[in-house]
Amino acid sequence: MKITPKTLRLWDRAGKLKTVRTEGGHRRIPVSELEKYQTKENERHISLCYARCSTQKQQDNLERQVGRVLEYCSNFGWKTELYKDIGSGLNENRKQFKKLLKRISDEDVARVVVEYKDRIARYGFELFKSFCESYGVEVVILKEGVKKEFEEEMVEDMIAIVTSFSARMYGRRGGKKK
């Protein structure tokens, strides 16, 4: 927060700010007085940007996603840190996502920015959001998905689970042949 010298003089006269006068009549403001006017907004200034795609074949999509998220943040002048993973939204062992989770508890983090909520997790997004809010961190979703009927969303989630576990199973079989 920027405060002009004129404002400081007015605050001194009004008793809102305690100053010390030098022999020459100049005002000196103790650091303890200045700290009173630092805002939480100045402390929380980092935006954590997260992008994810499911496979190496989607690498181009991942980079476009990163570009859109970073562009959004730069439009607001936010300082950013980028985290990106290649892996299923059902995979709990995403390295960058784990780093992001640890970083959320730091006092300088203001928000987490993602393009779609399923980039964070296929399931449990509301739990993630509650976790962030418990630390005073906002979750910003650039594009809300098209509202789907309950049944349609459930079928898509079931297909995603079957696909994920099938890929793990077939991946294990391929490893045994080598």
Helices and strands as residue ranges (DSSP letters): H 5-14, E 20-21, E 27-28, H 31-35, H 40-43, E 46-53, G 56-58, H 59-76, E 79-86, H 95-104, E 109-114, G 117-119, H 125-134, E 138-141, H 150-177
